[in-house]
């Protein structure tokens, strides 16, 4: 299904689950951070974080067919990955509608690892803490509340543009990075399945 708001084709968790159960389902590229991927992922998914995908899309393109579904937490990063791969020449990509959140809510199988806070939760903690602290400090230090106002403006922009600078910065922290994705290992795995 293609949404009116964008050209991105989506696939529901139920439809993806049915394809996987019928046999040779689509290739799943999970574009979340390695930390998020280790916490939970769809069995058989390949972890290619969004920044790695953008950097190595030409190499990946040679090993992907047109049956690819992109996965992230909610669908936003997967849509960005779809755009990057489409620009590189891979057509007919699909994004898992609702991402891992919807996949898990549907009761579909998930490989689980050590629990971690998701990026969205980390963003809420940092933004909320900054707004709270600057609000309290603003009682004693004139103008300090403007920092909280700037955070609010950033969150508003993040919602309107469907990007999040704070989330991108937090994704670079060691807690979220985990071991760097070895693109050669991913490509070798993609070759094996071909």
C-alpha positions as CSV (number, residue, x, y, z in Angstrom):
1,X,0.0,0.0,0.0
2,X,1.3,3.5,-0.8
3,X,0.3,6.3,1.5
4,X,-1.0,9.6,0.1
5,X,1.4,11.5,2.3
6,X,4.4,10.0,0.6
7,X,5.4,7.7,-2.2
8,X,6.7,5.1,0.3
9,X,5.1,1.7,-0.1
10,X,4.4,0.0,3.1
11,X,3.8,-3.6,4.2
12,X,1.7,-4.5,7.2
13,X,3.1,-6.8,9.9
14,X,0.4,-9.4,9.1
15,X,1.3,-9.4,5.4
16,X,5.1,-9.6,6.1
17,X,4.5,-12.5,8.6
18,X,2.4,-14.3,6.0
19,X,5.2,-13.9,3.4
20,X,7.8,-15.2,5.9
21,X,5.6,-18.2,6.8
22,X,4.9,-19.1,3.2
23,X,8.6,-19.7,2.5
24,X,11.1,-17.4,1.0
25,X,10.0,-14.0,2.3
26,X,11.6,-10.7,1.4
27,X,15.0,-9.6,2.6
28,X,14.6,-7.5,5.8
29,X,17.0,-4.6,6.3
30,X,16.8,-3.3,9.8
31,X,18.2,0.3,9.8
32,X,18.2,0.9,13.5
33,X,21.3,1.2,15.6
34,X,23.2,-2.0,16.5
35,X,22.1,-1.4,20.2
36,X,18.4,-1.3,19.2
37,X,18.9,-4.3,16.9
38,X,20.5,-6.4,19.6
39,X,17.6,-5.6,22.0
40,X,15.0,-7.0,19.6
41,X,14.7,-7.7,15.9
42,X,12.8,-9.8,13.4
43,X,14.4,-13.2,12.9
44,X,16.4,-13.2,9.6
45,X,16.8,-9.4,9.5
46,X,20.1,-7.9,8.5
47,X,21.2,-4.9,10.6
48,X,22.4,-2.1,8.4
49,X,22.1,1.1,10.4
50,X,20.8,4.1,8.4
51,X,24.2,5.9,8.3
52,X,26.0,2.8,7.2
53,X,23.3,2.1,4.5
54,X,23.7,5.7,3.2
55,X,27.5,5.3,3.1
56,X,27.5,1.9,1.4
57,X,24.3,1.9,-0.6
58,X,26.1,1.3,-3.9
59,X,27.8,-1.8,-2.5
60,X,24.5,-3.0,-1.1
61,X,22.6,-2.4,-4.3
62,X,24.6,-5.1,-6.1
63,X,23.4,-7.7,-3.6
64,X,19.7,-6.7,-3.2
65,X,16.8,-7.7,-5.4
66,X,13.5,-5.9,-5.6
67,X,12.0,-7.8,-2.7
68,X,13.3,-5.8,0.2
69,X,11.5,-4.6,3.3
70,X,13.1,-1.9,5.4
71,X,12.5,-1.9,9.2
72,X,13.1,0.6,12.0
73,X,11.3,1.4,15.3
74,X,8.3,3.2,13.8
75,X,9.0,3.7,10.1
76,X,10.6,7.1,9.9
77,X,14.2,5.9,9.5
78,X,13.1,3.1,7.2
79,X,11.5,5.7,4.9
80,X,14.7,7.6,4.8
81,X,16.6,4.4,3.9
82,X,14.0,3.8,1.2
83,X,14.7,7.2,-0.3
84,X,18.5,6.6,-0.2
85,X,18.2,3.2,-1.9
86,X,15.7,4.4,-4.4
87,X,18.0,7.3,-5.3
88,X,20.8,4.7,-5.8
89,X,18.5,2.8,-8.3
90,X,16.7,0.1,-6.3
91,X,13.0,0.3,-7.1
92,X,9.9,-1.2,-5.4
93,X,11.2,-1.0,-1.8
94,X,8.7,-1.4,1.0
95,X,8.7,-0.2,4.6
96,X,7.3,-2.2,7.5
97,X,4.2,-0.2,8.4
98,X,4.6,0.9,12.1
99,X,8.1,-0.7,12.3
100,X,9.2,-2.9,15.1
101,X,6.6,-1.3,17.4
102,X,3.7,-2.7,15.2
103,X,5.5,-6.0,14.6
104,X,5.9,-6.7,18.3
105,X,2.3,-5.5,19.0
106,X,1.0,-8.0,16.4
107,X,2.6,-10.9,18.4
108,X,5.0,-11.8,15.6
109,X,8.2,-13.6,16.4
110,X,11.1,-11.5,17.7
111,X,14.7,-12.3,18.6
112,X,15.4,-10.6,22.0
113,X,18.7,-9.6,23.6
114,X,19.6,-7.3,26.4
115,X,16.9,-4.7,27.1
116,X,17.9,-1.1,26.3
117,X,16.1,2.2,26.2
118,X,15.0,3.1,22.6
119,X,16.2,6.3,21.0
120,X,12.8,7.9,21.3
121,X,12.7,7.3,25.1
122,X,16.2,8.7,25.4
123,X,15.2,11.8,23.5
124,X,12.2,12.3,25.8
125,X,14.4,11.9,28.9
126,X,17.0,14.4,27.7
127,X,14.5,17.0,26.3
128,X,12.3,16.7,29.4
129,X,15.3,17.0,31.8
130,X,16.7,20.1,30.0
131,X,13.2,21.8,30.0
132,X,12.7,21.0,33.6
133,X,16.1,22.1,34.8
134,X,16.1,25.3,32.7
135,X,12.6,26.1,33.9
136,X,13.6,25.8,37.6
137,X,16.9,27.6,37.0
138,X,15.0,30.3,35.1
139,X,13.4,31.3,38.3
140,X,16.8,32.4,39.6
141,X,18.7,33.2,36.4
142,X,16.8,35.4,33.9
143,X,16.8,34.0,30.4
144,X,17.7,30.4,31.3
145,X,14.2,29.3,30.3
146,X,15.1,30.2,26.7
147,X,17.1,27.0,26.5
148,X,13.9,25.0,27.2
149,X,12.2,27.1,24.5
150,X,14.9,26.2,22.0
151,X,14.5,22.5,22.9
152,X,10.7,22.9,22.3
153,X,11.4,24.5,19.0
154,X,13.7,21.7,18.0
155,X,11.2,19.0,19.0
156,X,8.5,20.9,16.9
157,X,10.8,21.0,13.9
158,X,11.6,17.3,14.4
159,X,7.9,16.4,14.3
160,X,7.2,18.5,11.3
161,X,10.3,17.3,9.3
162,X,10.1,13.7,10.6
163,X,13.8,13.9,11.6
164,X,15.4,14.3,15.0
165,X,18.8,15.9,15.4
166,X,18.9,14.9,19.1
167,X,18.1,11.3,18.2
168,X,20.8,11.3,15.6
169,X,23.3,12.6,18.2
170,X,22.2,10.1,20.8
171,X,22.5,7.3,18.2
172,X,26.3,8.0,18.1
173,X,26.8,7.3,21.8
174,X,28.5,4.1,22.7
175,X,25.4,2.9,24.5
176,X,23.5,2.9,21.2
177,X,26.3,2.1,18.8
178,X,27.5,-1.3,19.9
179,X,29.9,-3.0,17.6
180,X,30.2,-1.3,14.2
181,X,28.3,-3.0,11.5
182,X,30.7,-4.9,9.3
183,X,29.3,-4.2,5.8
184,X,31.4,-7.0,4.3
185,X,29.8,-9.5,6.6
186,X,26.3,-8.2,5.7
187,X,27.1,-8.4,2.0
188,X,28.5,-11.9,2.4
189,X,25.2,-12.9,4.2
190,X,23.2,-11.3,1.4
191,X,25.2,-13.2,-1.2
192,X,24.6,-16.5,0.6
193,X,20.9,-16.1,0.5
194,X,20.8,-15.2,-3.2
